[in-house]
Each structure stands twice: as C-alpha cells, then as structure tokens.
C-alpha cells in the first residue's frame, strides 16, 4: 500500500449550487456570488459541480465555464474540488485533464453515470481518471444514488494510486467510517458525505464534511464542525438536533430543489433548477418552507 498522502483537505466543504437565470441559462455571475459568499462566511473549501451543482444537467462547455469562473473569482483563497461525473471513462479522463488545466485544486470522481459497473470496472474507471491528471482525487462512494459500493477490497487496490487521497463516504451506514479507518488508518482523508450522518462521521474520524445544507446555513455548519473538533459534543449535539430536520433533505431524491429553495429563503441564491428537475410545488414545497422557517426562527446562537 502506498504511504499516506500528506494532503491538507479538512473542514466544511459545501457542495455549491450552480445558478441559472430566468431563461434557464447558467448565470456565471450569480454562481460566483454564491461561491464568494460562502468563502466570506468561512468555509474551508468548495465542491463545484457535484450533485447539488447539477453536474449532469450542464453541457461540457458550461461545466468548464463554471470552473473557470470560480478559479478567477476566488483566486486560490480556498481549495476548489470539481466533481467528475461523466457517462464514459474517456469523457471523465478528458474532463479531469481540462479541470487541471483550468486550475482547480482537486477532483471528486464519481462512478460513470447510468451504467452500474462491476468492481473491476469501477476500479478501472477510477484508475484511468487518476492517471489522466496530477491533481489529488477524492473518490465518491454513494451506494443509494449510484447503485454501486466501493468495497474495501477495491479501495485496497486503489490505495496503490498515489493521487487518490480522499474518500467522500455517503453510505447511510456510519459503520463504514470505522471499517475504512481500521483497514487503512490515515491512508485516505475521510469526508462525511451525507448531511444527516455528518455528526457521526466526524466523531468517528472523518476530517471533513461535504455538505448540501451549508449553502443555506453556513454559520451553523461551521459551528457544528468546530464543536466536534474541539471535543464539545454537548454543543455539537445541540446544533445537530436543531439542524436535523433540514439535514434529512440531503438524503431525499429532490435534494437539489430542496437545498436551492432553502438557499433562496435565506437570501443566498435562486431556487431555479434545470429540467428535468422542476422547483418544488404543492405540499412538498410548503413542507420544506416550513422546515426552513422553523430553523431560521430557532437557530442556535453562534459565537457565544
């Protein structure tokens, strides 16, 4: 196994939204404004063009424009990790090369979309993308969404690849954090990937959190992370219990619409999404609005 990489990713990394104008086109200025606001609020890095960033709803040119805009606007103040979510391995490798050329800090690599691979196919996909770039790579394990699990045997083989440095763990089973640490110690930087198991993942050894609801409530997300890092679990539990109704939204099929609606209510962005997604309507919209408004009315005092 390769030695543990000395890579500094840690902290709260919101999966930033991509903003659209009224005609449904990518609004690069509004997207940069959302990113800038999160950085001003103190997040430790950004994940661009993940699920919440609607990666697979964008054209190849739009994706590259979003990355270029972020690199230009944020000027290296925080790490920028781009999602790599393509339909073929060749397409993913080409995207990785372009992202490196544009100047992002690293990549979050997903399995190839639509096709459900065998373990051997999954491993080959990740290896090929890693070989296409010198950038550090975070693997994204999300069995509920992508119908494939990066099992520990596959992860052990991928530990040989020096620029695969991190793992975003979005299995709903928090035992995975301990299993990975028991087998690999510090070889991979672990990130919690589901908002509603963030507390468990961070307590069990994850160094960071890729978060959806941080887009709407960055101060509280950062306070939760800081309390856990400081060992103040009583304070962390208080924040987590307050946050949990909203954090559950990150595990639902309409997470993008819900997160963008929350972001809109909190004055941080637009709720516009790109079809086939549609903004929430009816009872679901009312329920999410009620949750966000309840959270806003009862939010914990931060900085006391």
N, C-alpha and C positions, 0 to 999 in steps of 0.2 A: 504493500500500500504506500502511496505517496505520502510524504510528510504533510502535516497540517499546514495549509497556506496561511501566510501572515497577511490576512486581509481585514480591513477595519470596519466592514459593514456592521452596524448595530443601530438600534433605536427604532423610532416610529417612521415608517415609510408609507405615506398614503398612496393608494392606487389612484392616481389623479384622473379626473374626468377630462374627456375631450368635449369642448364646447362647440355648439352649432348655431348658425344664425337662423333667422326666420325662414329662409329658403331651404334649410337643411344642409347647407354647406359648412365645412369646417371653418370655425371662426378662430383664426390663429391668435389674434389679439386678445380675445376673451379667454382662450385657453392659457396663454401666457400669464394673464392677470390672475387666474385661479392658482396657477403654479406659484407665482410671485407671492400671493397672499399666504399660502401655506408655508413658504420659506420664511417669510417675515414672522409667522407665528411660532417658528422654531422647530419645525420637523427636521429630522436628521437626514432625510433623503427623499427622493420621489421615484415611484414606479410609474413609468409612462406606457400607455398603450397596453395595459393589462386588460382583464375582463371589464373592469369598470371604465377603462378608457376606450371601450368599444373597438378593440383592435380589428376584429374580423368584419366590422362594418365599414372599414375605411379602405380606399384604394391604396395601391403601393405608393403612388405619388403623395397622397395625403399623409400616410404614415411617416414618410421621410420628411415631409414639411413640418409635421408636429415635432419631430425630434430636432430638426434644425432650429425651429423657433425656440424650443426650450433651452438648447445649448446657448443660443445667442442671448436669450433674456436672462438666464440665471448665472451665466459667467462663472461656472465652477464653484458656486457657493455651497452646494450640496451634491452628493453623488446622484446621478441620474441613471436609472436602470430601465432599459427598454424591454417590454415584452416581445417575445419572438413566437408568433402564433400564426403559422402558415399551414397550407394544405399538403405540401410536399417537403421532403428533406432538402432538396435542391433549393427550393424557394426560401426555406429557413436559413440555409447557409448563405445565400446571396443577401438576405436581409441583414444577417449578422455582420457581414463584411461592410455593408453600407452604413450600418449603425456605428461601427468602429470609425469609419471614415468621417462621419458627421461629428463625432466627438463625445458620445455618451460614455458613461463610466463603466457600465457593465450591462449584462443581458439576463433576463429571466426567461428561460427556454421552456416552452410547453411541448407536450407531445404534438405530433402532426394532427391537425384538426380532422374531424369526421371519422377517419379510419381508426379502428381500435386495434392497436398493434399487439403482437406477441412480445414477450420480454426481450427476445433477441432483436426484434425490430425497434423497440423503444430504445434499447441501448445503442443500436447503430445510429439512430436518429440523433441522439444526444452527442455521441462521439463525433459525428460528421459536422454538426454545428460548432462544437468546441474546436475542432481542427481548422475551421474556416476563419477563426479570429483569435487574436491575442487577448481579447477582453475577458475579465473574470465573469463566470457564469453562475447564476442561481438556477437550479432545477426547480420546477414547479410540480409538486405532487398534489393532485386534486382528484381522487378517485370518483367522487359523486358526479363531478362535472364532466370529466373526460374519459370515464369508464375504463381506466387503466391505473394500476398502482405501481409505483416504483418500489418493487420489493427489495428487501435488504440484500439479497444476493446480487441483484442488478446494481444496486448502489455500491456494493463492494467492488465490483468490476469497474465502475465509473470512478471510483476513488483513485484509480491509476492515472486519470486525466488531470494534469496539474491545474488547468484553468477552470475546472469545475470546483468552485469554492464554497457554495452555499446551497441550502435546500429550503424552499418555502413549503412548509408542511400544512396542507389543507385537508388532511384526513379528519373526519369528525371524531376520531378516536384519539384522545390525548396520550394514550399509552405509547403511541408512535415516537413521541419525543424521547422518552426513556429508552425505548428499544434502539433508536438511532444512536443516542449517546453511549449506551452500553457497548454497542458494537464498534463505533467509530471514534469515540472520545471527542476530541476537538477537530477532527478532520474536516467536518463541514460546519459552516456557520449556519445555525438553525434560525429560521424565522417562522413565527406563527402566521398562518395564512387565512384562518377563519376568525372573524371578529369575535364570535361568541365562544371561542376557546382560547382567546388571547391571554387571559389571566393564567389559565392552566399551562399553556405553552411557555410563557415567560417564567413562571415559577419553576417549571420543570427543566429549564436550561436554555430555552431559545434566547438568542441575543437581540432579536428584533421582531418587529410586527409589521407585516404588510397589511394595511387597514383600509377598509372602504369608508366607514363612518367618520374617520378622521377628517374627511372632506367637509363635513358639516360641523364637527365638534373637535377641532384640533387641540384646544387648551386642555380639555378633559382627557383626551387620548394621551397627550404628553404627560399629564399629571398621573395617570394610571401607570404608565411605564416607569416614571421616576419613582413612584411609591414602591413598586415592586423591586426596582434596582436598589433602593435604599433599605429594603427589608421591612418596610412599614406596611405589612399585609393587612392590618386593620383598615388603614386609609384606602389601600388598593381595593379591598372588598367593598367598601362603601361606594367608591366610584364605579366599580364594575356592576354592582347591583343596580345602581341608578341607570347605568348605560345599557343593561342587558336587553330590554325590550327593543331598542334600536339595533343593537348588535346582531340580534337574530335575523334582521333583514338581510344581512350579508350572506346568509345561507339559503335564501329563497331564490326561486328561478327569476324573479323580477328584481333582483338586487340592484341592477343598474338604474332602473327607473326610480326605485325607492331611494337610493342614495342621492341621485340627482334631484329628486323632489325635496329631500331633506336639505341638501346644499342650497336649493332655491329659497326655501323657507328661511334659512339662516342668513340669507343675503350674500351668498358666496358664489353663486353661479346660476345658470339656467337649467331648467328641467328638460330641455329639448333633448330627444334621443333620435337615433336614426333607425328607420324601418329596416327590418320587420318589427323592432321594438316600437311601442307606442307609449306615450305618457300614461300614467295611471289614471283610471277613471272610477266613478261609482264608489261602491263600498270600500274597495281596496284603497283608493286614493284617500277617502275620508279617514280610514283607519291609520294610514301612515301619517297623515297630517296631525291627527290627534296624538300619536306617539311622539312626534317631533315637538309639538307644542307643549305636551306634558313634560318632556325632557327639558325644554328651554325654561319652563316655569319653575322647575325643581332642581336645576343644575347645581352641583356642589360648588362651594366656594373654593376657588383655586388660588393658591399662593398664600393661604393662611398658615 
